[in-house]
Amino acid sequence: MKTAFSLIVLVLALSGCVNLGQRADTPGVVYYVLDDNGSTATPAPARADAPTLRILDTTAGAFYDTDQLVFSRSPGTRGQYQFARWTERPGKRFVELLRARLDRLGRYRVTSTGGYVRSDFLLDTRLVEFYHDAAHEPGQVRLELRAELVDLKHRTWLGRRVFEQHVPLTTYDAAGAAQASSLAASRVLDDLDAWLATFE
């Protein structure tokens, strides 16, 4: 009898009728989009003589190079939301937003290609920190981005800048963290754009 019962459970589990180890009322995973809620400037086409800016893919540390939303409840620790994900990894999504923002402003002819297009400038970015600091409710999103700009024509390093934003959450949950993350990303894009304008 015991063997027959075990065999039935095994058959049901293999057919997907029984979900072992997970309750039926477990919430589903929610996917959030990291967005640019910033610049509302009217798109301007790049001038024919506008410098070409090659933007490398944004890199991130191994722990942040994931589609999971990251949080911290105490200094020096990090965790990941169980039922919240990004639709794209933050580094990949951030560089898409960066290229779209700079392309829309029209001061540069923006490219992501390698050596196929001769470029005037090279922008390299790294996502150093990007998490929900939940030490105190509702917490804040901390975003730190490092950027370096190189003049390819003259083969000179123009500068490095670290951009930081701390954006308070409006709600103490993953949705609040995602909303604050988009606002932090938008503000960093504002600051990065203003920094690049100093080299024109």
C-alpha positions as CSV (number, residue, x, y, z in Angstrom):
1,M,0.0,0.0,0.0
2,K,2.8,2.4,1.0
3,T,4.7,1.6,-2.3
4,A,1.5,2.2,-4.3
5,F,1.0,5.6,-2.7
6,S,4.6,6.6,-3.3
7,L,4.3,5.5,-6.9
8,I,1.1,7.7,-7.3
9,V,2.8,10.8,-5.8
10,L,5.9,10.2,-8.1
11,V,3.7,10.0,-11.2
12,L,1.7,13.2,-10.2
13,A,4.9,15.1,-9.4
14,L,6.5,14.2,-12.8
15,S,3.3,15.2,-14.6
16,G,3.3,18.6,-12.9
17,C,0.0,18.0,-11.0
18,V,1.7,18.3,-7.6
19,N,4.0,21.2,-6.7
20,L,6.3,19.8,-4.0
21,G,8.1,22.3,-1.8
22,Q,6.0,25.4,-2.9
23,R,2.7,26.4,-1.5
24,A,-0.2,27.1,-3.9
25,D,-0.6,30.6,-2.3
26,T,3.0,31.6,-3.0
27,P,3.0,35.0,-4.8
28,G,4.2,35.0,-8.4
29,V,7.3,36.9,-9.5
30,V,6.7,40.5,-10.6
31,Y,8.9,42.0,-13.3
32,Y,9.8,45.7,-13.2
33,V,11.2,47.9,-15.9
34,L,14.0,50.3,-15.1
35,D,13.1,53.5,-16.9
36,D,14.2,57.1,-17.6
37,N,11.6,59.4,-16.1
38,G,13.9,62.4,-16.6
39,S,14.5,64.6,-19.6
40,T,11.4,65.9,-21.4
41,A,13.5,67.9,-23.8
42,T,12.3,67.9,-27.4
43,P,14.3,65.4,-29.4
44,A,16.9,67.2,-31.6
45,P,18.6,65.4,-34.5
46,A,22.4,65.4,-34.3
47,R,24.2,67.9,-36.5
48,A,26.1,66.5,-39.4
49,D,29.3,67.8,-37.8
50,A,28.4,66.6,-34.3
51,P,31.2,64.5,-32.7
52,T,30.7,60.8,-32.6
53,L,30.5,59.3,-29.1
54,R,31.1,55.6,-28.7
55,I,29.4,54.3,-25.5
56,L,30.6,51.0,-24.2
57,D,28.2,48.6,-22.4
58,T,27.8,49.5,-18.7
59,T,29.6,46.9,-16.6
60,A,28.6,45.9,-13.0
61,G,30.0,43.8,-10.2
62,A,29.0,40.2,-10.2
63,F,26.4,40.6,-7.4
64,Y,24.6,43.4,-9.3
65,D,24.9,41.7,-12.7
66,T,21.5,40.0,-12.2
67,D,17.9,40.5,-12.9
68,Q,17.0,40.4,-9.2
69,L,16.4,43.5,-7.2
70,V,19.0,43.9,-4.5
71,F,18.5,45.2,-0.9
72,S,20.5,45.7,2.3
73,R,19.2,45.6,5.8
74,S,22.5,46.4,7.5
75,P,25.9,47.9,6.5
76,G,28.1,45.5,4.6
77,T,25.4,43.0,3.6
78,R,23.3,42.5,0.5
79,G,20.3,40.3,-0.3
80,Q,18.0,39.8,-3.2
81,Y,14.2,40.1,-3.4
82,Q,12.6,36.7,-3.8
83,F,9.6,37.6,-5.9
84,A,10.8,40.8,-7.8
85,R,12.9,40.9,-10.9
86,W,14.1,43.4,-13.5
87,T,13.0,42.8,-17.1
88,E,16.7,43.3,-18.0
89,R,19.9,43.3,-16.0
90,P,20.5,46.9,-14.6
91,G,23.8,47.4,-16.4
92,K,22.4,46.4,-19.8
93,R,19.3,48.5,-19.3
94,F,21.2,51.5,-18.0
95,V,23.4,51.7,-21.1
96,E,20.3,51.5,-23.3
97,L,18.7,54.4,-21.4
98,L,22.0,56.4,-21.6
99,R,22.3,55.9,-25.4
100,A,18.7,56.8,-25.9
101,R,19.0,59.9,-23.8
102,L,22.2,61.3,-25.4
103,D,20.9,60.3,-28.9
104,R,17.6,62.2,-28.2
105,L,19.5,65.4,-27.1
106,G,21.4,65.4,-30.4
107,R,24.7,66.8,-29.2
108,Y,26.5,63.6,-30.3
109,R,26.2,61.0,-33.0
110,V,25.9,58.1,-30.6
111,T,27.2,54.6,-31.5
112,S,27.8,51.4,-29.7
113,T,29.8,49.6,-32.4
114,G,33.4,48.6,-31.9
115,G,36.1,49.5,-34.4
116,Y,33.8,49.7,-37.3
117,V,33.0,53.4,-36.8
118,R,35.6,56.0,-36.3
119,S,34.7,57.9,-33.1
120,D,35.7,61.1,-31.5
121,F,35.0,60.2,-27.9
122,L,34.7,57.0,-25.8
123,L,32.5,56.8,-22.7
124,D,33.0,53.9,-20.3
125,T,30.6,53.4,-17.4
126,R,30.4,51.0,-14.4
127,L,27.5,50.4,-12.0
128,V,29.3,50.4,-8.7
129,E,26.3,50.3,-6.3
130,F,22.6,49.8,-7.0
131,Y,20.4,48.6,-4.2
132,H,17.5,49.3,-1.8
133,D,19.0,50.4,1.5
134,A,16.4,49.1,3.8
135,A,18.1,49.7,7.1
136,H,15.3,52.0,8.1
137,E,11.8,51.9,6.7
138,P,10.9,52.7,3.9
139,G,14.6,53.1,3.0
140,Q,16.2,54.6,-0.1
141,V,17.7,53.4,-3.3
142,R,21.5,54.0,-3.6
143,L,22.9,54.3,-7.1
144,E,26.6,54.9,-7.8
145,L,27.9,55.1,-11.3
146,R,31.5,55.7,-12.4
147,A,32.1,57.2,-15.8
148,E,35.3,57.8,-17.8
149,L,35.6,59.8,-21.0
150,V,38.4,59.5,-23.5
151,D,39.3,61.7,-26.5
152,L,40.1,59.1,-29.2
153,K,41.3,61.7,-31.7
154,H,44.0,63.0,-29.5
155,R,44.4,59.8,-27.5
156,T,43.9,61.6,-24.2
157,W,42.0,60.7,-21.0
158,L,39.6,63.6,-20.3
159,G,38.4,62.6,-16.9
160,R,36.6,60.4,-14.5
161,R,33.5,61.2,-12.4
162,V,31.5,59.3,-9.9
163,F,27.7,60.0,-9.8
164,E,25.7,59.2,-6.7
165,Q,22.0,59.4,-6.0
166,H,20.0,58.5,-2.9
167,V,16.3,58.4,-3.6
168,P,13.8,57.7,-0.7
169,L,11.1,55.1,-1.3
170,T,7.4,56.1,-1.1
171,T,6.4,52.5,-0.2
172,Y,8.4,49.9,1.7
173,D,8.2,47.1,-0.9
174,A,9.7,46.0,-4.2
175,A,7.4,48.3,-6.2
176,G,8.6,51.3,-4.2
177,A,12.2,50.1,-4.7
178,A,11.7,49.8,-8.5
179,Q,10.1,53.3,-8.7
180,A,12.9,54.9,-6.7
181,S,15.4,53.1,-8.8
182,S,14.1,54.6,-12.0
183,L,14.1,58.0,-10.5
184,A,17.7,57.5,-9.3
185,A,18.7,56.3,-12.8
186,S,17.0,59.4,-14.4
187,R,18.9,61.8,-12.0
188,V,22.2,60.1,-12.7
189,L,21.5,60.5,-16.5
190,D,20.8,64.2,-15.8
191,D,24.1,64.6,-14.0
192,L,26.1,62.6,-16.6
193,D,24.7,64.6,-19.4
194,A,25.6,67.9,-17.6
195,W,29.1,66.5,-17.1
196,L,29.6,65.6,-20.7
197,A,28.4,69.1,-21.8
198,T,31.5,70.6,-20.0
199,F,33.7,68.9,-22.7
200,E,32.0,70.5,-25.7
